[in-house]
Amino acid sequence: QVQVVESGGGLVQPGGSLRLSCVASGNILVTNNWAWFRQTPGQERDLVAEIFRPTSTEYKESVKGRFTISRDDAKNAVYLEMNNLKPEDTAVYYCRGDILTGPLERQYYWGKGTQVTVAR
């Protein structure tokens, strides 16, 4: 059994910063890729950033230069540093880990999300 838990969301003013954290626990052999998604009401979940082993990254165009994804494999953790936040960044942010729990057991595990609200 694997649990994935996000934290660090909250209310921030435009131009402000937040750091999201996500930690996986349980019977984990290795985590391959990590990704952050976000979702607003009535919309599909949208990929924001992804980090591959060992450290290559990809970003949604609208967050390039403002968001940074990083990972700590010793802690089974991934982070999303968000700077110069804009109201359009408001969403529930979800973490997803591509996790191996056995030699032939690999799947995506999702957290329950953390709310980020950017407003005055």
C-alpha positions as YAML, in Angstrom:
chain: A
units: angstrom
residues:
- id: 1
  name: GLN
  ca: [0.00, 0.00, 0.00]
- id: 2
  name: VAL
  ca: [1.29, 3.44, -0.98]
- id: 3
  name: GLN
  ca: [0.07, 6.79, 0.27]
- id: 4
  name: VAL
  ca: [0.81, 10.10, -1.41]
- id: 5
  name: VAL
  ca: [0.18, 13.31, 0.53]
- id: 6
  name: GLU
  ca: [0.53, 16.90, -0.65]
- id: 7
  name: SER
  ca: [0.97, 19.95, 1.56]
- id: 8
  name: GLY
  ca: [1.86, 23.62, 1.32]
- id: 9
  name: GLY
  ca: [-1.16, 25.10, -0.39]
- id: 10
  name: GLY
  ca: [-2.88, 28.23, 0.79]
- id: 11
  name: LEU
  ca: [-3.94, 31.76, 0.00]
- id: 12
  name: VAL
  ca: [-1.34, 34.11, -1.47]
- id: 13
  name: GLN
  ca: [-1.44, 37.51, -3.12]
- id: 14
  name: PRO
  ca: [-0.54, 37.97, -6.79]
- id: 15
  name: GLY
  ca: [3.22, 38.08, -7.16]
- id: 16
  name: GLY
  ca: [3.71, 35.94, -4.10]
- id: 17
  name: SER
  ca: [5.27, 32.52, -3.67]
- id: 18
  name: LEU
  ca: [4.35, 29.09, -2.34]
- id: 19
  name: ARG
  ca: [6.21, 25.82, -2.04]
- id: 20
  name: LEU
  ca: [4.22, 22.64, -2.40]
- id: 21
  name: SER
  ca: [5.50, 19.37, -1.01]
- id: 22
  name: CYS
  ca: [4.46, 15.81, -1.74]
- id: 23
  name: VAL
  ca: [5.65, 12.72, 0.09]
- id: 24
  name: ALA
  ca: [5.03, 9.07, -0.74]
- id: 25
  name: SER
  ca: [5.13, 6.36, 1.91]
- id: 26
  name: GLY
  ca: [4.57, 2.63, 2.03]
- id: 27
  name: ASN
  ca: [6.03, -0.32, 0.21]
- id: 28
  name: ILE
  ca: [8.07, 1.61, -2.36]
- id: 29
  name: LEU
  ca: [10.97, 0.15, -4.31]
- id: 30
  name: VAL
  ca: [11.61, 3.20, -6.45]
- id: 31
  name: THR
  ca: [9.78, 6.22, -7.83]
- id: 32
  name: ASN
  ca: [10.43, 6.85, -11.48]
- id: 33
  name: ASN
  ca: [8.75, 10.09, -12.51]
- id: 34
  name: TRP
  ca: [6.96, 12.66, -10.41]
- id: 35
  name: ALA
  ca: [4.44, 15.13, -11.72]
- id: 36
  name: TRP
  ca: [2.32, 18.02, -10.51]
- id: 37
  name: PHE
  ca: [-1.12, 18.60, -12.01]
- id: 38
  name: ARG
  ca: [-3.75, 21.22, -11.29]
- id: 39
  name: GLN
  ca: [-7.48, 21.34, -11.74]
- id: 40
  name: THR
  ca: [-10.15, 24.03, -11.57]
- id: 41
  name: PRO
  ca: [-13.89, 23.39, -11.31]
- id: 42
  name: GLY
  ca: [-15.36, 22.04, -14.52]
- id: 43
  name: GLN
  ca: [-11.97, 21.59, -16.14]
- id: 44
  name: GLU
  ca: [-9.77, 18.56, -16.78]
- id: 45
  name: ARG
  ca: [-6.72, 17.94, -14.68]
- id: 46
  name: ASP
  ca: [-3.81, 19.69, -16.37]
- id: 47
  name: LEU
  ca: [-0.11, 18.77, -16.25]
- id: 48
  name: VAL
  ca: [1.97, 21.58, -14.74]
- id: 49
  name: ALA
  ca: [5.43, 20.08, -14.33]
- id: 50
  name: GLU
  ca: [7.15, 16.72, -14.46]
- id: 51
  name: ILE
  ca: [10.53, 15.48, -13.29]
- id: 52
  name: PHE
  ca: [12.21, 12.36, -14.62]
- id: 53
  name: ARG
  ca: [15.07, 10.28, -13.23]
- id: 54
  name: PRO
  ca: [17.57, 11.56, -12.50]
- id: 55
  name: THR
  ca: [16.55, 15.22, -12.80]
- id: 56
  name: SER
  ca: [15.33, 16.26, -16.24]
- id: 57
  name: THR
  ca: [12.19, 18.38, -16.17]
- id: 58
  name: GLU
  ca: [9.32, 19.58, -18.31]
- id: 59
  name: TYR
  ca: [6.91, 22.45, -17.68]
- id: 60
  name: LYS
  ca: [3.60, 23.76, -18.90]
- id: 61
  name: GLU
  ca: [4.37, 26.80, -21.05]
- id: 62
  name: SER
  ca: [2.50, 29.25, -18.84]
- id: 63
  name: VAL
  ca: [4.56, 28.40, -15.73]
- id: 64
  name: LYS
  ca: [8.04, 28.28, -17.29]
- id: 65
  name: GLY
  ca: [10.41, 30.62, -15.50]
- id: 66
  name: ARG
  ca: [8.07, 30.88, -12.48]
- id: 67
  name: PHE
  ca: [7.70, 27.29, -11.22]
- id: 68
  name: THR
  ca: [10.47, 24.84, -10.35]
- id: 69
  name: ILE
  ca: [9.98, 21.14, -9.72]
- id: 70
  name: SER
  ca: [12.54, 19.19, -7.72]
- id: 71
  name: ARG
  ca: [12.81, 15.80, -6.04]
- id: 72
  name: ASP
  ca: [14.44, 14.18, -3.03]
- id: 73
  name: ASP
  ca: [14.63, 10.45, -3.63]
- id: 74
  name: ALA
  ca: [15.93, 9.74, -0.13]
- id: 75
  name: LYS
  ca: [12.67, 11.13, 1.21]
- id: 76
  name: ASN
  ca: [10.41, 9.86, -1.61]
- id: 77
  name: ALA
  ca: [9.40, 13.46, -2.07]
- id: 78
  name: VAL
  ca: [8.77, 16.00, -4.79]
- id: 79
  name: TYR
  ca: [8.43, 19.76, -4.50]
- id: 80
  name: LEU
  ca: [6.97, 22.58, -6.55]
- id: 81
  name: GLU
  ca: [8.38, 26.03, -5.94]
- id: 82
  name: MET
  ca: [5.93, 28.58, -7.32]
- id: 83
  name: ASN
  ca: [6.99, 32.21, -7.71]
- id: 84
  name: ASN
  ca: [5.32, 35.30, -9.15]
- id: 85
  name: LEU
  ca: [1.95, 33.64, -8.73]
- id: 86
  name: LYS
  ca: [-0.98, 34.86, -10.77]
- id: 87
  name: PRO
  ca: [-4.73, 34.57, -10.19]
- id: 88
  name: GLU
  ca: [-4.92, 32.10, -13.07]
- id: 89
  name: ASP
  ca: [-2.69, 29.74, -11.07]
- id: 90
  name: THR
  ca: [-5.57, 29.24, -8.64]
- id: 91
  name: ALA
  ca: [-6.47, 25.55, -8.60]
- id: 92
  name: VAL
  ca: [-6.27, 22.34, -6.65]
- id: 93
  name: TYR
  ca: [-2.77, 20.96, -7.16]
- id: 94
  name: TYR
  ca: [-2.25, 17.21, -7.30]
- id: 95
  name: CYS
  ca: [0.91, 15.18, -7.05]
- id: 96
  name: ARG
  ca: [1.39, 11.95, -9.00]
- id: 97
  name: GLY
  ca: [4.17, 9.40, -8.53]
- id: 98
  name: ASP
  ca: [5.10, 6.66, -11.00]
- id: 99
  name: ILE
  ca: [6.01, 4.09, -8.37]
- id: 100
  name: LEU
  ca: [7.32, 0.55, -8.35]
- id: 101
  name: THR
  ca: [6.22, -1.56, -5.42]
- id: 102
  name: GLY
  ca: [7.60, -4.80, -6.85]
- id: 103
  name: PRO
  ca: [9.63, -6.05, -9.83]
- id: 104
  name: LEU
  ca: [6.50, -6.15, -12.01]
- id: 105
  name: GLU
  ca: [4.27, -3.85, -10.01]
- id: 106
  name: ARG
  ca: [4.29, -0.32, -11.29]
- id: 107
  name: GLN
  ca: [1.49, 2.22, -11.33]
- id: 108
  name: TYR
  ca: [0.57, 5.86, -10.80]
- id: 109
  name: TYR
  ca: [-0.31, 6.94, -7.29]
- id: 110
  name: TRP
  ca: [-2.14, 10.22, -6.70]
- id: 111
  name: GLY
  ca: [-2.49, 12.48, -3.72]
- id: 112
  name: LYS
  ca: [-5.79, 14.05, -2.71]
- id: 113
  name: GLY
  ca: [-4.72, 17.56, -3.66]
- id: 114
  name: THR
  ca: [-3.93, 20.86, -2.00]
- id: 115
  name: GLN
  ca: [-5.74, 24.13, -2.74]
- id: 116
  name: VAL
  ca: [-3.78, 27.11, -4.04]
- id: 117
  name: THR
  ca: [-5.64, 30.41, -4.20]
- id: 118
  name: VAL
  ca: [-4.05, 33.54, -5.64]
- id: 119
  name: ALA
  ca: [-6.08, 36.63, -4.80]
- id: 120
  name: ARG
  ca: [-5.88, 40.01, -3.12]
...
